[in-house]
Amino acid sequence: MDIFLMVLIGINAVVSLKGFNDLEFFRKYEFHVGSIRSGEQIRMLTSAFLHGDLMHLAFNMLTLYFFAPIVLDTFGNLNFLYVYFISLSAGSLLTMYFHKNDYHYRAVGASGAVMGIIYSSILLFPEMDLYLFFIPIPIPGYIFGIGYLLYSIYGMKAKNDNIGHTAHFGGAIGGYLFTLIKEPSLIETNTKMVVLLTIPIIVLFYLHKTNKL
């Protein structure tokens, strides 16, 4: 495993475990609209290293582990970190845009950053398949990515957890745009995937505009 990826997973694990056992720490660094609007913008970064529970942490880190090597092998360590943190930032910014008037809104998780890595890796290697332990057949990577975002729409509507579902979309947009800017030839060589990956994002903004979220 690449050292950059190991360190990133390690930081997520250490910070999240601290948050599991220290509620004051968790509350101080989680994404909270009221606190951010009061000047605590650091939460837009720190919240992405906290997770709601061990399952949330494990899912995000396993997903990162599966998808990150494609981005690392193609772009190198520095650009991998660019994808990760640009996606993280885009996730937080979109969350603030959607929830700016909901002062009590709270969320945590690296899902925005991870979703950016997923979208970037699918664009770079569209024929990739995933072997998930609970499904005995290979799943195309793009099906996983699109399905993940569609599930996120459900999570946004249900509002029954502390997971930053809105950040998934911001992260996807960040990873998508960075990859196309870095590799514009993909628009011609991988047109089908470029179009397919925009579908859940378009659905999200349509639902938001029509007040169905």
C-alpha positions in Angstrom: 0.0 0.0 0.0 1.3 3.5 -0.8 2.7 5.4 2.2 0.4 8.4 1.4 -2.6 6.2 1.5 -1.5 4.5 4.7 -1.0 7.9 6.4 -4.3 9.2 5.3 -6.2 6.1 6.5 -4.3 6.2 9.7 -5.2 9.9 10.4 -8.8 9.2 9.7 -8.7 6.2 12.1 -6.9 8.0 14.9 -9.1 11.1 14.8 -12.3 9.1 14.5 -11.4 6.8 17.4 -10.7 9.9 19.5 -14.1 11.2 18.6 -15.8 7.9 19.5 -14.4 8.2 23.1 -14.5 12.0 23.6 -17.8 13.7 22.9 -16.4 17.1 23.7 -13.7 16.6 21.0 -16.4 15.3 18.6 -18.7 18.3 19.1 -15.8 20.7 18.8 -14.7 19.5 15.4 -17.8 18.1 13.7 -19.5 20.0 10.8 -22.1 22.3 12.5 -23.7 25.0 10.4 -24.3 27.4 13.3 -20.7 27.2 14.5 -19.3 27.5 11.0 -21.3 30.6 10.3 -20.1 32.0 13.6 -16.5 31.8 12.4 -15.4 28.2 13.0 -14.6 27.4 9.4 -11.9 24.9 10.5 -14.9 22.5 11.0 -15.3 22.2 7.3 -12.0 20.4 7.2 -11.8 18.6 10.6 -15.3 17.1 10.3 -14.1 15.0 7.3 -11.7 13.1 9.7 -14.5 12.2 12.2 -17.0 9.4 11.7 -20.3 8.5 13.3 -19.3 5.0 14.3 -16.9 2.2 13.5 -19.0 0.9 10.6 -19.0 4.4 9.0 -15.3 4.6 9.4 -14.6 1.1 8.1 -16.8 1.6 5.0 -15.2 4.9 4.0 -11.6 3.6 4.6 -12.2 0.3 2.7 -13.8 2.2 -0.2 -10.8 4.6 -0.2 -8.4 1.6 -0.1 -10.1 0.0 -3.2 -10.3 3.1 -5.4 -7.2 5.2 -4.4 -4.5 3.1 -6.1 -5.9 4.0 -9.6 -5.6 7.7 -8.8 -2.2 7.2 -7.2 -0.8 5.2 -10.1 -2.1 7.7 -12.7 -1.6 11.1 -11.0 1.1 10.4 -8.4 1.1 11.2 -4.7 0.7 15.0 -4.9 -2.2 15.0 -7.3 -3.8 12.3 -5.4 -3.8 14.6 -2.4 -5.1 17.4 -4.5 -8.1 15.2 -5.6 -8.7 14.2 -2.0 -8.6 17.6 -0.4 -10.3 19.4 -3.3 -13.1 16.8 -3.1 -13.3 17.2 0.7 -13.5 21.0 0.4 -16.1 20.8 -2.4 -18.2 18.5 -0.2 -18.1 20.9 2.7 -18.9 23.9 0.5 -21.9 22.2 -1.2 -23.1 21.1 2.3 -23.0 24.7 3.4 -24.8 25.9 0.3 -27.6 23.4 0.8 -27.9 23.8 4.6 -26.8 27.4 5.2 -30.1 28.3 6.9 -30.3 25.1 9.0 -28.2 26.3 11.9 -28.6 23.0 13.7 -27.4 20.8 10.8 -24.5 18.5 11.8 -22.5 16.0 9.8 -19.2 14.1 9.9 -17.3 11.7 7.6 -14.7 11.5 4.8 -17.3 10.5 2.3 -17.0 13.7 0.3 -13.2 13.2 -0.2 -13.7 9.4 -0.8 -16.5 10.1 -3.4 -14.1 12.4 -5.3 -11.5 9.6 -5.4 -14.2 7.2 -6.6 -15.3 9.5 -9.4 -11.7 10.2 -10.5 -10.8 6.5 -10.5 -13.9 5.6 -12.6 -13.1 8.2 -15.2 -9.5 7.0 -15.4 -10.3 3.3 -15.4 -14.0 2.9 -16.5 -13.7 -0.9 -17.0 -12.8 -1.5 -13.4 -14.8 -4.1 -11.4 -15.3 -4.5 -7.7 -15.7 -7.7 -5.8 -17.7 -6.9 -2.7 -17.7 -9.6 0.1 -21.5 -9.7 0.3 -22.1 -9.9 -3.5 -20.6 -13.0 -5.3 -20.3 -11.4 -8.7 -18.2 -8.5 -9.9 -19.8 -5.0 -9.8 -18.7 -2.4 -12.4 -17.1 0.5 -10.6 -19.4 3.1 -12.2 -22.5 1.2 -11.0 -21.1 1.4 -7.4 -20.3 5.1 -7.8 -23.7 6.1 -9.2 -25.5 3.8 -6.8 -23.6 5.3 -3.9 -24.8 8.8 -4.9 -28.4 7.7 -5.5 -28.4 6.2 -2.0 -27.1 9.5 -0.7 -30.2 11.2 -2.1 -32.2 8.8 0.0 -30.1 9.6 3.1 -30.6 13.3 2.5 -34.3 12.9 2.4 -34.5 10.5 5.3 -32.3 12.7 7.6 -32.0 9.8 10.1 -28.3 9.7 10.7 -25.2 12.0 11.2 -23.6 11.2 7.9 -22.8 14.0 5.5 -24.7 12.7 2.5 -24.7 16.1 0.8 -20.9 16.1 0.9 -20.9 13.0 -1.3 -22.1 15.1 -4.2 -19.7 18.0 -3.6 -16.9 15.5 -3.4 -18.0 13.8 -6.6 -18.1 17.1 -8.4 -14.6 18.0 -7.1 -13.0 14.7 -8.2 -14.9 14.8 -11.5 -13.8 18.3 -12.5 -10.2 17.9 -11.3 -9.8 14.7 -13.3 -11.2 16.2 -16.5 -9.1 19.3 -16.1 -6.0 17.2 -15.6 -6.9 14.7 -18.4 -9.3 16.6 -20.8 -8.8 13.8 -23.4 -11.2 11.7 -21.4 -14.1 13.8 -22.7 -13.4 12.2 -26.1 -12.0 8.8 -25.2 -14.5 8.1 -22.4 -17.5 10.2 -23.4 -20.1 7.6 -22.2 -18.7 7.5 -18.7 -18.3 11.3 -18.5 -22.0 11.6 -19.3 -23.2 8.7 -17.1 -21.4 10.1 -14.0 -23.3 13.4 -14.3 -26.7 11.8 -14.0 -27.0 11.5 -10.2 -25.5 15.0 -9.8 -28.2 16.5 -12.2 -30.9 14.6 -10.3 -29.7 16.1 -7.0 -29.8 19.7 -8.3 -33.2 19.1 -9.9 -34.6 17.7 -6.6 -33.1 20.7 -4.7 -34.5 23.2 -7.1 -37.9 21.7 -7.0 -37.8 21.6 -3.2 -38.1 17.8 -3.1 -35.2 17.3 -0.7 
